[in-house]
Amino acid sequence: MGSSLKAISLFTGVGGLDFGFEAAGFRTAVALEMESTACSTMRLNRSWKVIESDIANISSEEILATSGLKPKEVDVLIGGPPCQPFSKSSYWATGDSSRLHDPRAQTLKHFLRVLRETLPRTFLLENVLGFSYLGKSEGLDFIRRGIARINSKTGTNYSIHVQALNAVNFGVPQTRERIFVVGSRDGRPFNFPAITHAEKNAVVEGTGLQPYTTVWDAIGDLSEETCGPDLRLRGKWADLLPSIPEGNNYLWHTSRGRGQPLFGWRTRYWNFLLKLAKDQPSWTIQAQPGPATGPFHWDNRRLSAKELSRLQTFPEDLIFPYGLGDAQRLIGNAVPSALAELLAREIKVQLLGRRSNRERLTLLPIIRDDTPSAEKPGAVPRKYLTLLGKHAEHPGVGRGVGAMRRVAANA
């Protein structure tokens, strides 16, 4: 792009953060990623220099040599260390405070090591919301202590600014909450952007807010015929999905829903048989869904790689050379690129002193005004009517079967 702003990217994945920084005028000088499918997909789509390796096996000297940069010449260090130890599912599954001791959390140590040895002008670290849960913030505290040690040993003045952001509040057609940590070598303050989008009933004249970007805005021009592979739903519950209205999930078929009482209230994961609504944003795209894990298309099928890519606001020109399962894993593990573009613009202006570009984010979908009516749900197929009856509801947080089992084991 001819930009003089240079980024080093760690834990790059398929490049969700990088695509956003690219759109804001940064160049990925080197990307470090250990997964071969992500690396080959990056190489197919971009000319970035890619190091395919575990970060634990790569020195900062090699990263700098590959990038062609020296310490202090890097404009921004970006990365999203693997998030499993800090995920919501891990939080509720273990209920303890040992997540920092999970071997997968050692990636934080390596992020700080590269930061210390490359001394970039700025940095951005992304992680799941559980990274900063009250009483569960070991990872964030580790980062703060590490930054303080770097400043003490190198004479830098790295600041640290932390904010939880939901991508849907910034025009992304998907609800996706993440924690962002931004810092500057010279200690400059950083203000995270104010939200720009809200639900229609919250969009009041004078607020400057726009309605949420919808799924129809993002993928309304695509159909199964234009999306390539067979997207039919398979498995035990495939034929039940057509009986669920747009914007609903299995809860439709419970005693509190308006369908048939086939399941107990909240006895399944939220995304079980979850279906998109054309006039709403998407729920969070799952990286490794099961056969009945949504969100699914309103046409009662899986979403294609092209559709998933658009919901993540990736650039339009991307090619995914693998099957849908691999493509969804790569896409679902990424950061929405339009949100990364917004943060990159703010870093560029606030921390790097570059001129502001207040034009609309380039990676956001174009708003459409032709949203059709919701599809009419069908009847419940006969084979599921054996489930009709009174079903027990979930007893509440901390009282389910798994929680009781853990209590008994620790007694």
C-alpha positions as a printed NumPy array, in Angstrom:
array([[  0.   ,   0.   ,   0.   ],
       [  3.062,   2.251,   0.042],
       [  2.521,   3.104,   3.697],
       [  5.406,   3.992,   5.987],
       [  3.569,   2.582,   8.999],
       [  4.893,  -0.881,   9.818],
       [  3.305,  -3.629,  11.905],
       [  4.609,  -6.833,  13.423],
       [  1.811,  -9.333,  13.854],
       [  1.883, -12.194,  16.384],
       [ -0.654, -15.059,  16.61 ],
       [ -1.925, -13.732,  13.295],
       [ -4.374, -16.501,  12.466],
       [ -5.852, -15.774,   9.072],
       [ -5.26 , -12.014,   9.51 ],
       [ -8.399, -10.449,  10.993],
       [ -6.485,  -7.747,  12.862],
       [ -4.045,  -7.262,  10.002],
       [ -6.761,  -6.68 ,   7.392],
       [ -8.114,  -3.86 ,   9.564],
       [ -4.702,  -2.28 ,  10.091],
       [ -4.045,  -2.666,   6.366],
       [ -7.233,  -0.724,   5.611],
       [ -6.059,   2.023,   7.986],
       [ -2.72 ,   2.417,   6.217],
       [ -0.395,  -0.018,   7.99 ],
       [  1.766,  -2.678,   6.346],
       [  2.285,  -6.071,   7.989],
       [  6.06 ,  -6.378,   7.843],
       [  5.969,  -9.906,   9.265],
       [  3.242, -12.24 ,  10.523],
       [  3.94 , -15.061,  12.987],
       [  1.504, -17.977,  13.074],
       [  1.962, -21.65 ,  13.903],
       [ -1.063, -23.201,  12.16 ],
       [ -0.302, -24.347,   8.627],
       [ -3.807, -23.807,   7.199],
       [ -3.81 , -20.198,   8.418],
       [ -0.333, -19.602,   7.015],
       [ -1.11 , -21.02 ,   3.586],
       [ -4.343, -19.007,   3.464],
       [ -2.433, -15.832,   4.319],
       [  0.17 , -16.532,   1.661],
       [ -2.554, -17.095,  -0.913],
       [ -4.238, -13.781,  -0.134],
       [ -1.401, -11.439,   0.822],
       [  2.309, -10.903,   0.143],
       [  3.161, -10.576,   3.831],
       [  6.307, -12.279,   5.099],
       [  4.999, -15.198,   7.157],
       [  6.919, -17.124,   9.813],
       [  5.199, -20.468,  10.322],
       [  6.222, -21.465,  13.83 ],
       [  5.306, -21.594,  17.497],
       [  6.289, -18.263,  19.033],
       [  8.14 , -20.139,  21.787],
       [ 10.628, -21.365,  19.174],
       [ 11.277, -18.027,  17.461],
       [ 13.552, -15.268,  18.726],
       [ 12.728, -11.603,  18.47 ],
       [ 15.919, -11.21 ,  16.44 ],
       [ 14.552, -13.554,  13.785],
       [ 11.216, -11.717,  13.762],
       [ 12.991,  -8.385,  13.258],
       [ 15.34 ,  -9.796,  10.623],
       [ 12.432, -11.184,   8.625],
       [ 10.585,  -7.876,   8.855],
       [ 13.645,  -5.874,   7.815],
       [ 13.273,  -3.676,  10.888],
       [ 15.375,  -2.843,  13.922],
       [ 14.274,  -2.334,  17.534],
       [ 12.221,   0.857,  17.962],
       [ 11.45 ,   1.012,  14.203],
       [  8.182,  -0.929,  14.523],
       [  5.143,   1.346,  14.55 ],
       [  2.774,  -1.198,  16.114],
       [  2.934,  -4.695,  17.544],
       [ -0.421,  -6.452,  17.259],
       [ -1.688,  -9.857,  18.317],
       [ -4.38 , -11.947,  19.939],
       [ -2.758, -14.694,  22.045],
       [ -4.773, -17.949,  22.118],
       [ -7.739, -17.327,  24.365],
       [ -8.926, -20.759,  25.576],
       [ -7.733, -20.365,  29.201],
       [ -9.644, -17.075,  29.497],
       [-12.776, -17.995,  27.564],
       [-16.248, -17.891,  29.08 ],
       [-16.605, -21.648,  28.678],
       [-13.355, -22.232,  30.54 ],
       [-14.422, -19.799,  33.251],
       [-17.658, -21.628,  33.955],
       [-16.18 , -25.077,  33.448],
       [-13.409, -24.749,  36.023],
       [-14.581, -22.051,  38.389],
       [-11.061, -21.576,  39.723],
       [ -8.361, -18.932,  39.333],
       [ -5.563, -21.006,  37.796],
       [ -6.054, -20.004,  34.189],
       [ -2.71 , -18.212,  34.024],
       [ -1.011, -21.55 ,  34.785],
       [ -2.612, -23.159,  31.751],
       [  0.284, -23.867,  29.316],
       [ -1.679, -22.111,  26.581],
       [ -1.514, -18.881,  28.593],
       [  2.29 , -18.796,  28.189],
       [  1.635, -16.942,  24.949],
       [  1.188, -13.787,  27.063],
       [  4.739, -14.156,  28.282],
       [  5.997, -14.407,  24.721],
       [  3.98 , -11.391,  23.584],
       [  5.679,  -9.361,  26.327],
       [  9.062, -10.835,  25.426],
       [  8.727,  -9.68 ,  21.811],
       [  7.457,  -6.299,  23.01 ],
       [ 10.492,  -5.892,  25.268],
       [ 12.963,  -6.885,  22.556],
       [ 11.435,  -4.964,  19.634],
       [ 10.238,  -1.859,  21.548],
       [  7.487,  -0.824,  19.112],
       [  6.079,   2.694,  19.238],
       [  2.633,   1.287,  20.037],
       [  0.981,  -2.06 ,  20.651],
       [ -2.475,  -3.625,  20.567],
       [ -3.332,  -6.893,  22.299],
       [ -6.731,  -8.54 ,  21.848],
       [ -8.357, -11.248,  23.923],
       [-11.705, -12.687,  24.96 ],
       [-13.948, -10.925,  27.457],
       [-13.035, -13.44 ,  30.176],
       [ -9.528, -11.944,  30.155],
       [-10.814,  -9.225,  32.5  ],
       [-13.608, -10.876,  34.509],
       [-13.896,  -9.467,  38.018],
       [-11.81 , -11.694,  40.273],
       [-10.51 , -13.53 ,  37.204],
       [ -8.155, -10.928,  35.752],
       [ -4.868, -12.804,  36.189],
       [ -4.024, -12.395,  32.511],
       [ -4.602,  -8.641,  32.521],
       [ -2.704,  -8.256,  35.789],
       [  0.158, -10.26 ,  34.265],
       [  0.265,  -7.86 ,  31.321],
       [  0.303,  -4.821,  33.639],
       [  3.177,  -6.235,  35.709],
       [  5.071,  -7.176,  32.561],
       [  4.705,  -3.676,  31.091],
       [  5.945,  -2.157,  34.361],
       [  9.056,  -4.394,  34.256],
       [  9.725,  -3.469,  30.636],
       [  9.562,   0.222,  31.492],
       [ 11.874,  -0.272,  34.47 ],
       [ 14.48 ,  -2.232,  32.494],
       [ 14.451,  -0.32 ,  29.202],
       [ 13.638,   3.235,  30.268],
       [ 10.449,   3.29 ,  28.191],
       [  7.185,   4.73 ,  29.384],
       [  4.649,   2.277,  27.946],
       [  1.119,   3.171,  28.919],
       [ -1.699,   0.671,  29.095],
       [ -5.343,   1.336,  28.268],
       [ -7.959,  -1.417,  28.454],
       [-11.507,  -1.518,  27.121],
       [-14.136,  -4.135,  26.334],
       [-15.7  ,  -3.479,  22.937],
       [-18.636,  -5.125,  21.216],
       [-18.133,  -5.081,  17.454],
       [-21.862,  -4.614,  16.797],
       [-21.692,  -1.166,  18.425],
       [-19.326,   0.01 ,  15.691],
       [-21.167,  -1.099,  12.566],
       [-20.043,  -4.722,  12.372],
       [-23.016,  -6.983,  11.524],
       [-22.146,  -9.369,  14.356],
       [-22.277,  -9.347,  18.134],
       [-18.73 , -10.097,  19.261],
       [-17.241,  -8.848,  22.526],
       [-13.49 ,  -8.648,  23.046],
       [-10.985,  -6.978,  25.358],
       [ -8.433,  -4.64 ,  23.768],
       [ -5.233,  -3.47 ,  25.417],
       [ -3.528,  -0.499,  23.744],
       [ -0.278,   1.157,  24.747],
       [  2.25 ,   3.755,  23.601],
       [  6.016,   3.725,  24.176],
       [  6.091,   7.395,  25.122],
       [  3.154,   7.161,  27.499],
       [  0.631,   9.05 ,  25.397],
       [ -2.96 ,   8.611,  26.593],
       [ -5.379,   6.696,  24.406],
       [ -9.124,   7.154,  24.252],
       [-11.143,   4.282,  22.855],
       [-13.752,   5.316,  20.259],
       [-17.306,   6.007,  21.325],
       [-19.991,   3.693,  20.015],
       [-21.553,   4.613,  16.689],
       [-24.4  ,   2.097,  16.395],
       [-27.287,   0.93 ,  18.579],
       [-30.634,  -0.863,  18.433],
       [-33.255,   0.981,  16.402],
       [-35.286,   1.999,  19.459],
       [-32.155,   3.6  ,  20.966],
       [-31.365,   5.671,  17.873],
       [-32.677,   9.092,  18.847],
       [-32.245,  12.245,  16.782],
       [-29.278,  14.245,  17.997],
       [-27.305,  11.28 ,  19.38 ],
       [-25.47 ,  10.657,  16.119],
       [-26.052,   6.929,  16.506],
       [-26.953,   4.714,  13.573],
       [-29.046,   1.52 ,  13.673],
       [-27.18 ,  -1.76 ,  13.945],
       [-25.873,  -3.15 ,  10.686],
       [-27.887,  -6.255,   9.859],
       [-27.195,  -9.669,   8.43 ],
       [-29.165,  -8.675,   5.341],
       [-26.866,  -5.674,   4.848],
       [-23.894,  -8.029,   4.902],
       [-25.052, -11.087,   2.975],
       [-28.476, -10.306,   1.499],
       [-27.117, -10.436,  -2.039],
       [-25.715, -13.964,  -1.608],
       [-27.557, -17.249,  -2.061],
       [-26.67 , -20.905,  -1.686],
       [-26.217, -21.127,  -5.453],
       [-23.607, -18.34 ,  -5.433],
       [-21.762, -19.633,  -2.358],
       [-20.249, -22.833,  -3.707],
       [-20.303, -26.045,  -1.657],
       [-23.247, -28.049,  -0.35 ],
       [-24.519, -26.167,   2.692],
       [-27.324, -28.505,   3.734],
       [-27.737, -29.119,   7.437],
       [-27.105, -32.686,   8.577],
       [-27.466, -34.608,  11.792],
       [-30.189, -35.512,  14.274],
       [-31.743, -32.04 ,  14.464],
       [-31.447, -30.916,  10.838],
       [-35.13 , -31.355,  10.038],
       [-36.257, -29.453,  13.137],
       [-34.555, -26.17 ,  12.195],
       [-37.23 , -25.152,   9.606],
       [-39.834, -25.078,  12.399],
       [-37.932, -22.354,  14.271],
       [-38.621, -18.718,  13.253],
       [-35.877, -16.294,  12.267],
       [-34.028, -14.838,  15.233],
       [-34.909, -17.743,  17.533],
       [-33.263, -20.926,  18.804],
       [-34.372, -24.151,  20.495],
       [-36.048, -22.08 ,  23.26 ],
       [-38.92 , -21.6  ,  20.793],
       [-39.741, -25.251,  21.444],
       [-39.918, -25.074,  25.258],
       [-42.724, -24.419,  27.726],
       [-41.872, -20.719,  27.671],
       [-41.679, -20.495,  23.897],
       [-44.454, -20.392,  21.338],
       [-43.672, -23.659,  19.614],
       [-43.962, -27.222,  20.894],
       [-42.597, -28.304,  24.348],
       [-39.737, -30.437,  23.043],
       [-36.939, -29.263,  25.358],
       [-36.427, -27.951,  28.869],
       [-35.931, -24.206,  29.274],
       [-32.22 , -23.312,  29.064],
       [-31.086, -26.922,  29.111],
       [-29.055, -26.462,  25.93 ],
       [-26.409, -24.014,  24.806],
       [-27.775, -20.723,  23.498],
       [-26.591, -21.373,  19.944],
       [-28.356, -24.752,  19.651],
       [-30.541, -24.464,  16.527],
       [-29.967, -20.711,  16.483],
       [-31.203, -19.024,  13.31 ],
       [-30.299, -15.618,  11.909],
       [-32.882, -12.887,  11.436],
       [-32.493, -10.772,   8.309],
       [-33.216,  -7.502,  10.11 ],
       [-30.808,  -8.078,  13.016],
       [-27.031,  -8.47 ,  13.427],
       [-25.587, -11.966,  13.633],
       [-24.688, -13.626,  16.877],
       [-21.029, -14.51 ,  17.42 ],
       [-19.647, -16.813,  14.74 ],
       [-18.385, -20.035,  16.32 ],
       [-14.968, -21.347,  15.319],
       [-15.705, -25.031,  15.945],
       [-19.46 , -25.584,  15.8  ],
       [-21.226, -28.889,  16.176],
       [-23.802, -30.035,  13.607],
       [-26.63 , -28.208,  15.426],
       [-24.59 , -25.174,  16.535],
       [-25.68 , -21.907,  14.931],
       [-26.114, -19.318,  13.853],
       [-27.671, -20.787,  10.732],
       [-29.002, -19.089,   7.625],
       [-32.709, -18.213,   7.484],
       [-32.906, -20.676,   4.577],
       [-32.203, -23.466,   7.109],
       [-28.652, -24.169,   6.002],
       [-25.097, -23.572,   7.089],
       [-23.398, -20.301,   6.267],
       [-20.812, -20.38 ,   3.498],
       [-17.211, -19.226,   3.881],
       [-18.1  , -16.119,   1.868],
       [-20.995, -15.293,   4.18 ],
       [-18.956, -15.946,   7.319],
       [-16.176, -13.769,   5.937],
       [-18.576, -10.892,   5.325],
       [-20.026, -11.16 ,   8.824],
       [-16.453, -10.727,  10.092],
       [-16.056,  -7.715,   7.734],
       [-13.049,  -9.274,   6.027],
       [-11.921,  -7.787,   2.693],
       [-14.039,  -8.931,  -0.23 ],
       [-11.145, -10.397,  -2.212],
       [-10.222, -13.246,   0.166],
       [ -9.982, -16.85 ,  -1.003],
       [-10.271, -19.818,   1.354],
       [ -8.602, -22.864,  -0.217],
       [ -9.851, -25.413,   2.321],
       [-13.197, -26.95 ,   3.192],
       [-15.946, -25.123,   5.063],
       [-14.911, -26.551,   8.448],
       [-11.379, -25.185,   8.164],
       [-12.625, -21.88 ,   6.753],
       [-15.081, -21.413,   9.623],
       [-12.39 , -22.202,  12.198],
       [-10.057, -19.605,  10.689],
       [-12.817, -17.003,  10.371],
       [-14.412, -17.71 ,  13.747],
       [-11.109, -17.304,  15.602],
       [-10.485, -13.871,  14.103],
       [-11.237, -10.279,  15.09 ],
       [-13.793,  -8.434,  12.937],
       [-11.586,  -6.485,  10.57 ],
       [-13.719,  -3.323,  10.525],
       [-13.316,  -3.007,  14.303],
       [ -9.57 ,  -3.458,  13.878],
       [ -9.645,  -0.774,  11.169],
       [-11.33 ,   1.639,  13.572],
       [ -8.805,   0.983,  16.355],
       [ -5.915,   1.225,  13.904],
       [ -7.15 ,   4.647,  12.772],
       [ -7.33 ,   5.814,  16.383],
       [ -3.809,   4.515,  17.119],
       [ -2.565,   6.218,  13.965],
       [ -4.047,   9.571,  14.997],
       [ -3.784,   9.581,  18.788],
       [ -0.498,   7.75 ,  19.318],
       [  1.439,   8.137,  16.067],
       [  0.476,  11.723,  15.266],
       [ -0.836,  11.046,  11.78 ],
       [ -3.641,  12.963,  10.096],
       [ -7.182,  11.931,  10.895],
       [ -9.299,  10.178,   8.292],
       [-12.919,  10.615,   9.297],
       [-14.419,   8.897,   6.291],
       [-16.619,   5.847,   6.751],
       [-14.734,   2.668,   7.616],
       [-13.878,   0.958,   4.349],
       [-14.612,  -2.588,   5.578],
       [-18.18 ,  -2.022,   6.78 ],
       [-21.041,  -3.383,   4.629],
       [-23.079,  -1.019,   2.531],
       [-26.51 ,  -0.532,   4.097],
       [-29.348,  -2.069,   2.081],
       [-32.952,  -0.86 ,   2.123],
       [-34.597,  -3.929,   0.61 ],
       [-34.854,  -6.237,   3.616],
       [-37.59 ,  -8.803,   2.892],
       [-40.048, -10.175,   5.429],
       [-39.088, -13.045,   7.698],
       [-39.53 , -16.571,   6.376],
       [-42.573, -18.416,   7.734],
       [-41.589, -21.371,   9.955],
       [-42.832, -24.852,   9.106],
       [-44.509, -27.501,  11.22 ],
       [-42.566, -29.778,  13.543],
       [-41.829, -33.048,  11.71 ],
       [-43.573, -36.086,  13.14 ],
       [-40.335, -37.804,  14.203],
       [-39.725, -35.108,  16.836],
       [-43.203, -35.308,  18.373],
       [-42.03 , -38.139,  20.639],
       [-40.25 , -35.406,  22.616],
       [-43.51 , -33.679,  23.503],
       [-44.091, -33.404,  27.23 ],
       [-43.157, -31.602,  30.403],
       [-39.415, -31.05 ,  30.631],
       [-37.435, -29.897,  33.648],
       [-35.91 , -26.436,  33.331],
       [-32.298, -25.627,  34.052],
       [-32.037, -25.022,  37.828],
       [-29.86 , -21.921,  37.465],
       [-26.209, -20.866,  37.375],
       [-24.053, -23.081,  39.563],
       [-26.844, -25.637,  40.073],
       [-26.619, -27.663,  36.913],
       [-25.415, -31.264,  36.626],
       [-21.819, -30.28 ,  35.865],
       [-21.656, -27.779,  38.72 ],
       [-23.059, -30.289,  41.194],
       [-20.556, -32.869,  40.021],
       [-17.664, -30.458,  40.678],
       [-19.022, -29.594,  44.126],
       [-19.225, -33.291,  45.015],
       [-15.697, -33.915,  43.739],
       [-14.31 , -31.098,  45.893],
       [-16.264, -32.042,  49.014]])
